[in-house]
Amino acid sequence: MLVSLPRLALASCLLVFTLGLSASPLQAAGETPRVIALTGAGEISAVPDIAQVTTGVVTRAKTARDALSANNSAMTAVLKGLAKAGIAKKDIATSQFSVGPEYQHFKDGKPPRVRGYQVSNRVSVKVRDLSRLGDTLDSLVSLGSNTINGISFSVSQPKPLRNRARELAVEDAKAKAELYAKAAGVTLGPILSISEGGGSHPRPVAFARSEALMAADSVPISRGEQTIRMQVSITWEIK
């Protein structure tokens, strides 16, 4: 025999069943987690042990062939000098090569005319023994290199330094969180999220022009220190 329940009673049973399945204790209480979010920064410095030098030869002549021949001769001497200085072939790479006309311009409206040709050949050189960097630069100029565009210093093994900076950033964020929690009279709970923010890494350092190098008896080099900075954002639940 079928028994019909009143519609109101049936609706009430379905409502209780639905709430029992979908509502967590926190949601049932109408609460949201209280959190504290802070950013920490970590810095670590190290003396660089590698230098990257961009150097080369620019030659000019009436014809492209003469300019190229002069450039090839000078660059051959430069490359031999680098090898004599102990620079491995793997640490020398051509970064730019060009052959182009040079024009003479007139003020009376006449069209410009070709007055000669310029050949430029530049190489990027990695110097691993920084104690010989000054002598290497001096040797380059003596051998015929007339362009030294810049020097950048770096650390050969940056990963351990970045990881240490990350650890310091977490320690900094944690110290701040503990300070704020104590001042606010709350207790830190579990970590809800961790995200890494922007960090800073060493940038290339501009160097003197080649004319200044050719006027100097020797090339003084100061590599200084490289600073790696990392940031981390951490969110804690507070009680």
SVG drawing of the C-alpha trace seen along z (x, -y; Angstrom):
<svg xmlns="http://www.w3.org/2000/svg" viewBox="-2 -74 104 76">
<polyline fill="none" stroke="black" stroke-width="0.4" points="0.0,0.0 1.4,-3.4 1.5,-6.2 1.5,-9.8 3.5,-12.2 2.3,-15.8 4.1,-18.0 5.5,-20.3 7.0,-17.3 8.6,-15.9 10.1,-19.3 11.6,-19.6 13.2,-16.2 14.8,-17.1 16.1,-20.4 17.8,-18.7 19.3,-16.1 20.7,-18.6 22.2,-20.8 23.8,-17.8 25.6,-16.9 26.8,-20.3 27.6,-22.5 30.9,-22.2 31.2,-23.2 32.9,-26.5 30.3,-27.3 27.5,-26.3 28.9,-28.7 29.0,-31.5 32.7,-32.0 35.6,-32.7 39.3,-32.0 41.2,-34.9 44.6,-35.3 47.8,-37.4 49.8,-37.9 53.3,-39.3 56.2,-39.7 59.8,-38.9 63.0,-39.8 66.4,-38.1 69.7,-39.4 73.1,-37.7 76.3,-39.1 79.2,-37.4 82.3,-38.5 81.9,-37.7 84.3,-35.2 83.6,-35.6 83.7,-38.6 82.1,-39.0 83.9,-41.4 82.7,-42.6 85.6,-43.6 86.5,-43.9 88.0,-45.8 86.5,-48.4 88.4,-49.2 87.8,-51.7 89.2,-51.8 88.3,-53.1 87.1,-49.7 85.2,-47.0 88.0,-44.5 90.7,-46.6 88.6,-47.3 87.9,-43.6 91.5,-42.6 92.7,-45.0 90.0,-43.8 90.8,-40.2 94.5,-40.8 93.7,-42.8 91.1,-40.3 93.5,-37.4 96.1,-39.1 93.4,-39.7 92.3,-36.1 95.9,-34.9 96.4,-37.2 93.3,-35.9 94.6,-32.3 98.0,-33.3 96.2,-34.9 94.7,-31.5 91.2,-32.1 89.6,-28.9 88.0,-28.8 84.6,-27.9 84.7,-31.2 85.1,-33.3 82.0,-33.8 81.4,-36.3 78.7,-38.7 78.5,-41.1 79.9,-41.3 79.1,-43.9 80.4,-45.4 78.8,-48.7 79.5,-51.9 80.3,-55.2 78.6,-58.2 79.7,-61.8 76.8,-64.2 76.6,-67.6 74.9,-70.8 73.9,-72.0 71.4,-69.3 73.6,-67.0 72.9,-63.3 75.4,-61.6 78.2,-59.6 80.1,-56.6 83.5,-57.7 84.6,-54.4 83.6,-51.2 83.6,-50.1 84.0,-46.6 83.2,-45.8 83.9,-42.5 83.1,-42.0 83.5,-39.0 82.1,-38.2 84.9,-36.9 84.4,-35.1 87.3,-35.7 87.3,-33.1 90.6,-34.2 89.8,-37.7 93.3,-38.2 94.4,-38.5 91.5,-40.6 93.3,-44.0 96.3,-42.6 94.0,-40.9 92.3,-44.2 95.6,-46.0 96.8,-43.3 93.7,-43.5 94.2,-47.2 97.9,-46.7 97.1,-43.9 94.7,-46.2 91.3,-46.0 89.8,-49.5 86.3,-48.8 85.6,-47.5 81.8,-48.1 81.4,-46.9 82.1,-44.4 79.6,-42.5 80.5,-40.5 78.7,-37.4 79.0,-34.5 79.6,-31.1 77.4,-29.2 74.4,-31.6 71.8,-28.9 73.1,-28.2 73.1,-32.0 69.5,-32.4 68.4,-29.5 70.0,-31.0 68.4,-34.4 65.0,-32.5 65.7,-31.0 66.4,-34.4 63.3,-35.8 61.1,-33.2 62.9,-33.9 62.1,-37.6 58.5,-37.0 58.1,-34.6 59.7,-37.1 57.4,-39.9 54.3,-37.6 55.3,-36.6 55.8,-40.2 52.4,-41.3 50.7,-38.3 52.1,-39.0 51.2,-42.7 47.7,-41.8 47.2,-39.2 46.7,-36.3 48.4,-33.0 49.9,-31.9 48.2,-28.9 49.2,-26.8 50.6,-28.3 47.9,-28.6 50.0,-29.8 53.6,-30.6 54.5,-32.5 57.8,-33.9 57.8,-37.5 60.2,-39.4 63.9,-39.2 66.8,-41.2 69.9,-39.9 73.2,-41.6 73.2,-43.7 76.1,-44.4 78.4,-47.2 79.4,-49.8 83.1,-50.2 85.3,-53.0 85.6,-53.8 88.5,-52.2 90.1,-55.6 90.6,-55.9 92.1,-52.4 94.6,-53.2 95.7,-56.2 96.3,-54.2 99.5,-52.3 97.4,-49.6 93.7,-48.9 92.6,-49.0 89.6,-46.7 87.2,-46.7 84.7,-43.9 83.0,-44.8 80.2,-42.5 77.1,-41.1 73.9,-41.2 71.1,-38.7 67.7,-39.6 64.6,-37.4 61.1,-38.0 58.5,-35.7 54.8,-36.2 53.4,-33.9 49.8,-33.7 49.1,-32.2 45.8,-31.4 45.5,-33.1 43.7,-31.9"/>
</svg>
